[in-house]
């Protein structure tokens, strides 16, 4: 995923009510329960079924670094799905989403204006409609550029156009992202 997609995932993960299992055997046991078998977990992680069984029994406790990363990512993606959906639903219906970013913003505006692109640090609450669009696009497998366009449109409407009260013809370009962080 990209910088915006990862940030959306981290925002949802902050809603978890229980910590993710820390040890490799505990993570493996969780995946075996979730995927309903060792064969599915073995295919998911790219290891043998016997290796998965050894982790479940505690015979292996320290995975190779690349396997440890794949294992942690697989658990994180599947951890507390109902809590994850509830947090997304709340943000998309009532709460909205907060975006904090340091990026270059440029404008396409009326002729004769001087709207050169520059780095800005923004923290802005976006209404639920933009949270819903971001989560729906992410679920549908949107590219990083599509997520960036939705975030740019939200910042354009709420921050730069002030909800339609000013800068009617303004089009915001959201580029050179230094960092972006979402919060629900």
N, C-alpha and C positions, 0 to 999 in steps of 0.2 A: 504494500500500500504506500501511499505518499504521506507527506507531512500533514495535510489536512485530515486524511482518513485516520492516521495514527492518533492524531489529537482528539478526534471524535471518539475513538475507542477508549482512550485514556479518560476522557470525561465521563463516559458511561461506567468505566471500571471503578471510579470513585464512589459510585452508588452501591457497590457491593456491601453486603451486611456481614459477611464472614471472610476471613483471609483465605487466599488461595493456598493449597497445600505447598509446603516448602521442599520437602525431600523428594527425591526421584521415585522411591518406591510408593510413597503416598500419591504422587501425581499419576503414576502408572496405574495404581488401583482405581483412582477416580476415572481415568480414561477407559479402563476395562469395564467398569460399571456403566459408564455413559454410552459407550459404543457397543455394549452387550457382547463382549467376547475379546479374546486375545488376538484372534486372527485379524479382526478389523483394525485394532490398534497397531499391530505389526505392519499392516499395509499403510496405515496413516503415517507412521513414523519412518518407514523404510528400513525396518529391522526384521529379524526372524521372530516367529511366534515363540520359540524357545527363549529368546532373550527377554521378551515381554514377561513370560512366566517367571523367569529368574528375578526380574525386578519386583513382581507382585509378591513373591515369597521372601524378598529381602536378601537374596543371595548376591545380588549386585546392588550397590548403593550409590556409586559415583559414575555417572555416564560420561562419555566423551563430550567435550565442549559443544560440538555441533549438534549432538543428540540432545544434550541438556537444553539447548536453545529451542529446538523443535518441540521437545516435550513441554517446556514451559509455555510456549506459544499456543500449542494445541489445548492445553488445560485452560489458559486464559481466555481463549475464544469460546470455550464451552461452559465456563464457570457461571453459575447462577443465571440461567437464561430468563427466568421469570422476572428477577430483579432488574436485569438488563432491559427487558421489554417494558417493564413498568416505568423505569427512568426515562426511556426514549418517549414513551407515550405521554408522560407528564410534561416533558419539554415541548413536545409537538402539539399539545392541546392547551396547556395553561401557563407553563413556566417560561417558555422561551429558552434561549441559549445565550451565553455571554462569550464573546470572542475578544481575545487580547492578542494583538499582533504588532509586529514591527515589520513593515514592508514598504515597498515603493508604491505610491499612489500617483497616477497620472490621470488626466482628464481629457475628454473630448468635449469641448464646450463651444459656445458661439464664437464666430470670427472676431478677432480683435482683442481677445482676452489672453492673458499670460498665465497659463496653467501648466507650468513645467512640472514634470514628475519629481517627487522628492520622498525621502524616507520619513515615515511617520510612525509614531507609537500610538496605537488606538486601543481602548478598552470600551466595548460597546455591547449593550444588551440588545439582542435581536428578538423580534416577536416570534411566537410559536410557529407561524407559517414558514419562516425560514428554517427553523429547527426541523420541522416536518419534511421540508424539501431536501435538506441535507441528509437526514437519516434515510429517506426513501431513495435518494440517489445512491447513497452508499450501499444500501441493501440490493439495489438493482445492478451493482457493479460499475458504477460511474468511474470515469477516469479522474485523476487528480485535477486536471484542467476543468472538468465539469463541476467538481466540488468548489474549486477556486472561483468559478463564475457565479455560483450561487452565493457564496460568501461575499463576493464583490458587489453583487446586486443588493444584498441585505445591507451592507455598509453604505452603499450609495443611497439607498432609500431612507435609512434611519439617520445616519450621521451627516452625510454631505447634503442631502436634499431636505433633511429635517422633516420627514414625513410628508413631503410635497409642499411645504411652505416656502421653499426657496430653490434656486438653481434648477429651474424646470428642464432645461435641455442638457444637463450634465450627464456624461457617461464616464464611469470610473473604471480605470484599468488597475488591477491588483497584481503586481509583479514583484520580483526579487524579494521573496519572503525570507526574512531573517529567522523569525520564529512565529508560530501561531499556537495558541492554547485556547481550547474551548472549556467551558464549565456549564453545568446544568443548573 
